[in-house]
């Protein structure tokens, strides 16, 4: 396993026309030279991501997954527009280069951005990379501090008003994700009705101080400095960025955070090395965030419970495409077990909550 993310051969059924991409890019990126080579990043379950290499220049092409409806999570034009407005005020996001809605080129809209090169952590640390407990702790603190800095971005001043309306944000999220789950539910999936009812009952009022919300902020969307891997040099995957309650952002992030002492059911859901020695617990992450931002986190059970539910919906939507035969990627077959486990964990949060 490599410490840096490496693109490999394009998966069968997800090929794109290199000549069409080359012709398009040479029209819009005037200093592009030479032929291009296309490979694919193997990780991830959502938008498809390809490495475009032209001589010594590396770029990343993103397009929606095969068979997906183009909603906010797969809207390439929106993500390109977000990056275009965000990069001048937050340069740790990738610099966008080109976007087209012309589906005749590769079968879907797509955009191209500069590649942010560095380490991206996946489920387990590669043999070539070792974090001391102190480094792991520092990385976790930097993760929290970077999220807090995202939540200080002036949405209006950056020209990002279009990303969403904070009024009614929490209610829209609860209702919207509940509807998505019901539409994506398959015969072998849990119904989640108790969880959805609890979220609807316990949802808080709108945030007094809404903020920029990344909406997919997690360890494997961070690019780390190869020379000092506890440092964060890039943040990826802004396709769901919006304007709303920042505690929703933190709750969504911690839904992915599996600690080394969590029960086996949660260990099976781990997709990042959040269990390494020295890594902060969810509680310590929450406490640091509260210290850095001054925000009241007393009702965080709701936000964490929502994050678990939302993660289950994402997994179920992807599994549904596999269940229906829209995609043949066998990685997706196991997602149903994650959906079942997430319902159990969400119910345990409900049962222990004092809300």
RASULKA-V323428 format. One record per residue. N is the residue number from 1. SS is DSSP state (alpha for helix, beta for strand, coil for the rest). BURIAL is b if it has 24 or more other ideal C-beta (glycine too) atoms within 12 Angstrom, else e. D_LAST is the distance of its C-alpha to the last C-alpha in Angstrom with 2 decimals. Layout:
n/ss/burial/d_last
N/SS/BURIAL/D_LAST
N/SS/BURIAL/D_LAST
This chain:
n/ss/burial/d_last
1/coil/e/43.54
2/coil/e/44.02
3/coil/b/41.93
4/beta/b/42.32
5/coil/b/41.38
6/coil/e/44.60
7/beta/b/45.47
8/beta/e/47.43
9/coil/e/49.35
10/coil/b/47.85
11/coil/b/46.32
12/coil/e/48.35
13/coil/e/47.37
14/coil/b/45.77
15/coil/e/49.06
16/coil/b/49.77
17/coil/e/53.21
18/alpha/b/54.20
19/alpha/e/57.15
20/alpha/b/55.10
21/alpha/b/52.56
22/alpha/b/55.46
23/alpha/e/57.26
24/alpha/b/54.19
25/alpha/b/53.17
26/alpha/e/56.73
27/alpha/e/56.78
28/alpha/e/53.63
29/coil/b/53.73
30/coil/e/57.26
31/coil/e/57.52
32/coil/b/56.55
33/coil/e/59.39
34/coil/e/60.48
35/coil/e/59.22
36/beta/b/55.60
37/beta/e/54.07
38/beta/b/50.83
39/beta/b/48.59
40/beta/b/44.98
41/beta/b/41.93
42/coil/b/40.86
43/coil/b/37.15
44/coil/b/34.32
45/coil/b/33.37
46/coil/b/33.31
47/coil/b/35.99
48/beta/b/39.34
49/beta/b/40.59
50/beta/b/44.26
51/beta/b/46.29
52/beta/b/49.25
53/beta/b/51.98
54/beta/b/54.98
55/coil/e/57.34
56/coil/e/55.28
57/beta/e/52.48
58/beta/b/49.20
59/beta/b/46.86
60/beta/b/43.92
61/beta/b/43.92
62/beta/b/40.77
63/beta/b/40.84
64/coil/b/38.45
65/coil/b/38.30
66/coil/b/40.85
67/coil/b/39.85
68/coil/b/36.72
69/coil/e/36.18
70/coil/e/36.28
71/coil/e/32.85
72/alpha/b/31.10
73/alpha/b/30.59
74/alpha/b/34.34
75/coil/b/35.85
76/alpha/b/38.43
77/alpha/b/39.58
78/alpha/b/36.19
79/alpha/b/35.65
80/alpha/b/39.18
81/alpha/b/38.57
82/alpha/b/35.37
83/alpha/b/37.33
84/alpha/b/40.27
85/alpha/b/38.29
86/alpha/b/36.11
87/coil/b/38.84
88/coil/e/40.67
89/coil/e/37.64
90/coil/b/35.97
91/coil/e/38.87
92/coil/b/36.86
93/beta/b/36.30
94/coil/b/39.35
95/coil/b/42.18
96/beta/b/42.70
97/beta/b/46.30
98/beta/b/46.79
99/beta/b/45.20
100/beta/b/46.83
101/coil/e/45.87
102/coil/e/49.15
103/coil/e/48.17
104/coil/e/51.83
105/coil/b/51.71
106/coil/b/49.31
107/coil/e/47.79
108/coil/b/44.71
109/coil/b/43.84
110/beta/b/43.39
111/beta/b/43.21
112/beta/b/44.63
113/beta/b/43.43
114/beta/b/44.74
115/coil/b/43.67
116/coil/b/41.66
117/coil/b/43.22
118/coil/b/41.47
119/beta/b/39.38
120/coil/b/36.54
121/coil/b/34.66
122/coil/b/34.14
123/coil/e/32.84
124/coil/e/35.04
125/coil/b/37.09
126/coil/e/40.72
127/coil/e/43.42
128/coil/e/44.74
129/coil/b/41.59
130/coil/e/40.15
131/coil/b/37.32
132/coil/e/37.58
133/alpha/e/34.34
134/alpha/e/34.85
135/alpha/b/35.37
136/alpha/b/32.27
137/alpha/e/30.21
138/alpha/b/31.97
139/alpha/b/31.40
140/alpha/b/27.64
141/alpha/b/27.70
142/alpha/b/29.91
143/alpha/b/27.59
144/alpha/b/24.72
145/alpha/b/27.22
146/alpha/b/28.70
147/alpha/b/25.45
148/alpha/b/24.89
149/alpha/b/28.47
150/alpha/b/27.95
151/coil/b/25.17
152/coil/e/27.84
153/coil/b/30.35
154/coil/e/31.54
155/coil/b/31.09
156/coil/e/33.53
157/coil/e/36.15
158/coil/b/36.21
159/coil/e/36.95
160/coil/b/33.78
161/alpha/e/32.73
162/alpha/e/33.33
163/alpha/b/30.47
164/coil/b/27.83
165/coil/e/26.33
166/coil/b/23.08
167/coil/e/22.55
168/coil/e/20.26
169/alpha/b/19.88
170/alpha/b/16.30
171/alpha/b/17.02
172/alpha/b/20.33
173/alpha/b/19.01
174/alpha/b/16.63
175/alpha/e/19.46
176/alpha/b/22.20
177/alpha/b/21.06
178/alpha/b/20.23
179/alpha/e/23.77
180/alpha/b/25.24
181/alpha/b/23.92
182/alpha/e/25.32
183/alpha/e/28.60
184/alpha/b/28.88
185/coil/b/27.94
186/coil/b/30.90
187/coil/e/31.94
188/coil/e/30.91
189/coil/b/27.37
190/coil/b/24.12
191/coil/e/22.75
192/coil/b/19.11
193/alpha/e/18.42
194/alpha/e/15.35
195/alpha/b/13.84
196/alpha/b/15.10
197/alpha/e/13.77
198/alpha/b/10.12
199/alpha/b/10.75
200/alpha/b/12.55
201/alpha/e/10.00
202/alpha/b/7.12
203/coil/b/9.94
204/coil/b/10.39
205/coil/e/13.76
206/coil/e/16.76
207/coil/b/17.22
208/coil/e/19.38
209/coil/e/21.59
210/coil/b/21.82
211/beta/b/23.99
212/beta/b/26.06
213/beta/b/24.03
214/coil/b/26.03
215/coil/b/23.85
216/coil/b/25.46
217/coil/b/25.45
218/coil/b/26.09
219/alpha/b/28.68
220/alpha/b/31.22
221/alpha/b/31.29
222/beta/b/32.51
223/beta/b/36.23
224/beta/b/37.20
225/beta/b/40.40
226/coil/e/42.88
227/coil/e/44.42
228/beta/e/41.21
229/beta/b/38.47
230/beta/b/35.62
231/beta/e/36.34
232/beta/b/34.85
233/beta/b/37.60
234/beta/b/36.20
235/beta/b/33.12
236/coil/b/33.74
237/coil/b/32.40
238/coil/b/31.42
239/coil/b/31.77
240/coil/b/28.18
241/coil/b/27.93
242/beta/b/26.45
243/beta/b/25.20
244/beta/b/21.51
245/coil/b/18.24
246/alpha/b/19.18
247/alpha/b/15.76
248/alpha/b/16.31
249/alpha/b/19.53
250/alpha/b/18.12
251/alpha/b/15.54
252/alpha/b/18.56
253/alpha/b/20.66
254/alpha/b/18.58
255/coil/b/18.42
256/coil/b/22.12
257/coil/b/21.88
258/coil/b/22.99
259/coil/b/23.64
260/coil/e/26.68
261/coil/e/24.83
262/coil/e/22.53
263/coil/e/23.43
264/alpha/e/26.39
265/alpha/e/24.53
266/alpha/b/23.01
267/alpha/e/26.40
268/coil/e/28.02
269/coil/b/26.02
270/coil/b/27.05
271/coil/b/29.21
272/coil/b/29.60
273/coil/b/30.64
274/coil/b/27.25
275/coil/b/28.09
276/coil/b/31.16
277/coil/e/31.85
278/coil/b/30.51
279/coil/b/27.83
280/coil/b/24.62
281/coil/e/21.50
282/alpha/b/18.41
283/alpha/e/16.98
284/alpha/e/20.26
285/alpha/b/20.38
286/alpha/b/17.06
287/alpha/e/18.41
288/alpha/b/21.73
289/alpha/b/20.43
290/alpha/e/18.59
291/alpha/e/21.88
292/alpha/b/24.04
293/alpha/b/22.33
294/coil/e/20.76
295/coil/b/17.64
296/coil/e/14.24
297/coil/b/12.16
298/coil/e/9.17
299/coil/b/6.82
300/alpha/b/9.20
301/alpha/b/7.49
302/alpha/b/7.89
303/alpha/b/11.37
304/alpha/b/12.39
305/alpha/b/11.54
306/alpha/b/13.49
307/alpha/b/16.17
308/alpha/b/16.73
309/alpha/b/17.10
310/alpha/b/19.37
311/alpha/b/21.43
312/alpha/b/21.92
313/alpha/b/23.16
314/alpha/b/25.56
315/alpha/b/26.88
316/alpha/b/27.27
317/alpha/b/29.15
318/alpha/b/31.52
319/alpha/b/31.94
320/alpha/b/32.74
321/alpha/b/35.66
322/alpha/b/36.97
323/alpha/b/36.47
324/coil/e/38.55
325/coil/e/41.16
326/coil/e/40.73
327/coil/b/40.52
328/coil/e/42.24
329/coil/b/40.45
330/alpha/e/39.80
331/alpha/e/37.00
332/alpha/b/34.81
333/alpha/e/35.44
334/alpha/e/33.05
335/alpha/b/30.04
336/alpha/b/29.15
337/alpha/e/28.31
338/alpha/b/25.88
339/alpha/b/24.18
340/alpha/b/23.89
341/alpha/b/22.56
342/alpha/b/19.90
343/alpha/b/18.57
344/alpha/b/18.45
345/alpha/b/16.65
346/alpha/b/14.01
347/alpha/b/13.54
348/alpha/e/13.31
349/alpha/b/10.43
350/alpha/b/8.60
351/alpha/e/9.94
352/alpha/e/9.14
353/coil/e/5.51
354/coil/e/3.80
355/coil/e/0.00
